[in-house]
């Protein structure tokens, strides 16, 4: 056994682990995939080790100068702390390397990359929801079988199984099949305003947004006059084109339900008025119709992270801090914005008239990601001379536009370097190859 790369952790955007310290003790994070260690601070005080992912966090007393490490397979190591000692309220990190001539090193986990269309899909792996970064999902999964389900509004969900082996990282492209429908309406009326389900989509000729299968109300207006008002049936994934002719379009009298009931009670008097009206109108008589009924809505309360954060619904800013209003039944896109930084767009589904309350996260800063990997596992990754992890690794929260000097280093191999630039809200793939040193270079 031996310990390498000892350093004190510092706070900063390149630290991918949240630094927590202890008021009375020092904490040292030892990077290792092995378990079964015991630790003695200054050779006598037992130190507790908390297991993490490929990490052991060891708490030791203030002013610890050396640590005795024991393992049933790898023996014993007495490690002297570089410098004076480990200090309370500080956190340190190092790599604990283990060697055994009769034990072959094997990967226990492997990286899986899902490249998904559409980019805003929801991903569930082993029943756990996983966030996407512009359609890219990176999963560090244990070897074996894992079930996944991917879904997105207006698309057929997809389910499957991922077989993870230690042969290398797996990349799986997944394209969900859309099932949404469209309605395109064309009219010969100049200035004819077209509405679907109470939402204006354009004039003369227009195409709706995504529609679910079923019945939708189509209305054509010119000014205050209604020329067409009827339901339209749309099938699943249908791209329907409806061309209205002048025979379909004629002025319609729009009256209230109360007026209809009143006319029905008056009987013959109402019929005489209808006949008189038909004589003066060349178009065929039309029964009195109700006023346009608005689409069903539900009361919704949306709360942002703070009072200065803007709230956007369906690409329109509706308020700051908290918004209360009515949303139509169906899918809606929701996001937040603050200081020109936008959050990732999420989708909500309003399925009935039950009130809903939605709490939104603060907008994500304009950061990008580096996906760093190579042909060797465990190579140290340096970004602009700062240690950020070991391969394979996703380096997060790097400022957009930052020019990065990426270097990989591993004992017995030549360093590998590459210059890249961070792309905001996206992931840059950094693939390097490590080559073994020659005998005269060791």
Secondary structure, 3 states (H helix, E strand, C coil): CEEEEEEECCCCCCCCCCCCCCCCEEEEEEECCCCCCEEEECCCEEECEEEECCEEEEEEECCECEEEEEECCCEEEEEECCCCCECCCCEEEEEEECCCCCCCCCCCEEEEEEEEECCCCEEEECCEEECCECCEEEEEEECEEEEEEEECCCECCEEEEEEECCCCCEEEEEECCECCEEEEEECCCCCCEEEECCEEEEECEEECCCECCEEEEEEEEECCEEEEEEEEEECCCCEEEEECCCCCCCCECECCHHHHHHHHHHCHHHHHHHHHHHHCCCCCCCCCECCCCCCCEEEEEEECCCCCCEEEECCEEEEECEEEEEEECEEEEEEEEECCEECCCEEEEECCCCCEEEECCCCCCCEEEEEEEECCCCCEEEECCEEEEECCEEEEEEECCCEEEEEEECCCECCEEEEEECCCCCEEEEEECCCECCHHHC
